[in-house]
Amino acid sequence: MSLGKQAKTLNKKQIDQLLWYVGTLRHAKRNELIVLLSVRAGLRAKEIAELKWDMLTDADGEIAYNIRLTDIASKGRSGRILPINMQLRLKLQDWLQDASKQRGFDIASSHVITTERSARTQAQAIVNMFAAWYADVGLIGCSSHSGRRTFITNAARKISSVGGSLRDVQALAGHSSLAVTQRYIEENKQAKQQVVELL
């Protein structure tokens, strides 16, 4: 992905705007969950589509505190364990309650994101949903990758405050190379100016 063609990152106001909008549509809970899996967990469209409940639940069938994303559900060998953001965890708990009432639900094999006609969805359908949602709210230059870039950028900016490093962000992103992770991170011109003044 070239730098000139990267999806734009989102600020808090834009994330709130997107969540509000998808919450007004049919399948509001599912739509909100898709957005949160993107911006709060940094999942790719393929990973959102391939996510199963057994990657999210503990031995008691409750939402765990980590996503155990398998290589099969991810890109290449980028499976990983991701801590679940509290806002996302609450949304997953709510969605699991609804999903468990559906006919044919099996916590060991059912997909998290479903459609009216299918027990699962496809990565391209997730890409198309994001494209439509961003267009509807007027966020130009955004795509299904915007939430992932936002997650990685925000993690990179805050990781040192909890004693971590870019290597930890790389692990969260599931990148094989730190150089790839760095390409995802949005520059902050103001921060660069401020840090120079501290030297």
C-alpha positions, -999 to +999 in steps of 0.1 A: +000+000+000+016+033-010+015+062+013-004+084-011-033+058-012-036+050+024-071+051+040-076+082+062-076+078+100-106+088+121-107+112+150-131+106+180-158+129+166-158+109+133-159+076+151-188+088+172-205+101+141-201+067+123-213+047+153-244+070+156-252+066+119-248+028+116-270+026+148-298+042+129-298+015+102-313-020+101-292-045+120-279-016+142-262-039+168-244-059+142-233-027+124-220-011+156-201-042+164-184-043+129-173-006+134-159-014+169-140-045+157-123-022+132-115+009+154-111-008+188-095-040+178-078-031+145-092-061+127-091-063+089-123-068+069-113-105+064-107-110+101-141-094+110-158-118+085-139-148+097-143-142+134-160-170+153-174-171+188-149-197+200-122-170+194-140-147+218-154-168+246-140-186+277-147-222+289-180-210+304-192-195+272-188-160+284-170-132+265-133-135+274-108-106+278-089-115+247-096-122+211-077-154+201-075-147+163-063-178+144-040-177+114-069-192+093-091-162+102-063-137+095-040-128+067-011-152+062+004-160+096-009-129+114-031-147+139-026-131+174-041-126+208-057-092+213-069-077+246-106-067+241-114-030+247-142-026+273-166-008+249-162-036+224-165-063+251-199-049+263-211-048+227-199-084+222-218-095+253-250-079+240-246-094+206-238-129+220-271-128+239-290-121+207-269-146+186-274-175+210-312-173+205-308-179+167-316-213+152-285-233+145-263-213+168-232-232+180-207-213+202-179-237+190-184-230+153-208-201+146-195-169+130-199-136+149-210-115+119-240-130+101-265-118+075-302-124+070-296-151+045-264-166+057-247-178+089-216-159+080-205-130+058-177-124+033-147-099+036-160-081+004-194-075+021-176-059+050-155-037+027-187-027+008-206-019+041-178+004+052-176+021+018-214+028+019-213+040+055-184+064+050-200+078+018-233+083+036-217+103+065-195+122+041-161+109+053-141+111+020-110+090+017-120+065+043-124+027+037-126-005+056-089+000+064-095+034+082-105+018+115-075-004+114-052+025+107-069+045+134-064+017+159-027+013+151-020+051+151-038+056+184-020+026+199+014+039+187+007+073+203-003+059+236+018+028+240+048+045+257+025+059+284+019+023+297+055+012+293+052-004+259+069+001+226+062+000+188+070-037+190+039-042+211+019-022+185+034-045+158+021-075+178-014-060+182-015-053+144-003-088+135+024-074+112+055-095+104+076-064+102+079-032+122+084-013+090+049-023+079+034-011+112+052+022+109+037+028+075+002+026+091+009+053+117-004+087+109+021+115+114+014+142+140+030+175+130+022+192+163+038+164+183+069+166+162+072+203+168+067+198+206+092+170+209+119+191+191+113+219+216+119+194+245+153+183+231 
